């Protein structure tokens, strides 16, 4: 099936007499008629559910769909995108080891890597996404994971996934890609060599700003034995001596993330949020087409307005990310634009004049929203760190919704010429 069909049909296929829409299994607990049946579940010898913190029928159906959309072998939903990123790193890396990450990433992820994980004994080396010599140096120096974003938030740089994957695999290191802004409707990183994909499902996958969640997708191809990842190739004494690479060769990463990381850290999505997420994914291709169309029209208007210092939008001809947008995104830039209006004061004055676009600490939904990163999502970063992340004091992040492009442009025009 093509992606548009998978968004509607994959994950849940009702049998005769069953509900047509995915049911919500709003229960923490599941009952069985024998002790052996429960034991088989804990030993992973049988499929089923015993506690919603690890698995749930509603959640499992959505996980199957999302793994299918990304082209992975298995998936695990989490309570948030931050939880997905955190678990994906902790599933691979231990105290005393290090990771390498693109410097142009979401501010919350930057802080997670630079501050919180540093306290856990995990060092992060940040490199410019196009500094392949710096990337190779960090990988050669013993990094245990590489991390980047398909479309960086909010810098909007497009990661050269094939080059990152090639270098990571040269040193037997798995590549984790955050595909939140692109979604599988625009890019499937596993097809370009990525090993693990993560998402904040709260963004475009849900699309309506109603359901908080995150996602980890296992590509199923990375050789953990070759990479020397003992946590996958030696018995896990905390889980009956299970050897993940041997027992689950098609999905060792997500299996370990679920039965070890999720078991201990407990950041599972709720069945209701999984249900709402599933509704959002059904219209994902339609929405991403409209988001991308609207954003391109708005970007062209801003470029021609004479009122902005600079503008970044990957699908805009002449943008420095344009060729990579063609290669990895099929020429679609998704719905987010960043532009520099000149100063912090001008940015605030412009935003306060908007009427259709909402000032929100969110992005990637059906309604148009606007944000000043330097004073919100990236407020904790120094001026040097802001510049490394592709942000200036005058940077504005505009998330184009699916309203009429004419109305979005009229709102922006009024604010530009009266602020």
Secondary structure, DSSP 8 states (H G I E B T S, - for coil): --HHHHHHHSS----TTS-SS------SB---S-HHHHHHHHTTSS---SBTTT--HHHHHHHHHHHHHHT-SEEEEESSHHHHHHHHHHTT--TT-EEEEESSS-HHHHHIIIIIHHHTT-EEEEE-TT-HHHHHHHHHTTEEEEEEESB-TTT--B--HHHHHHHHHHTT--EEEE-TTT-TTT--GGGGT-SEEEEETTTTTT-SS----EEEEE-S---TTTTT-HHHHS-BGGGTTB-HHHHTTTSHHHHHIIIIIIHHH-----HHHHHHHHHHHHTHHHHHHHHHHHHHHHHHHHHHHS--SEEE-TTSTT-TTHHHHHHHHTT---SEEEEE-SSHHHHHHHHHH-SSSEE-S--SSSS-EEE-GGGTTTTTS-HHHHHHTT--TTEEEEE--SS-HHHHHHHHHHHHHH-
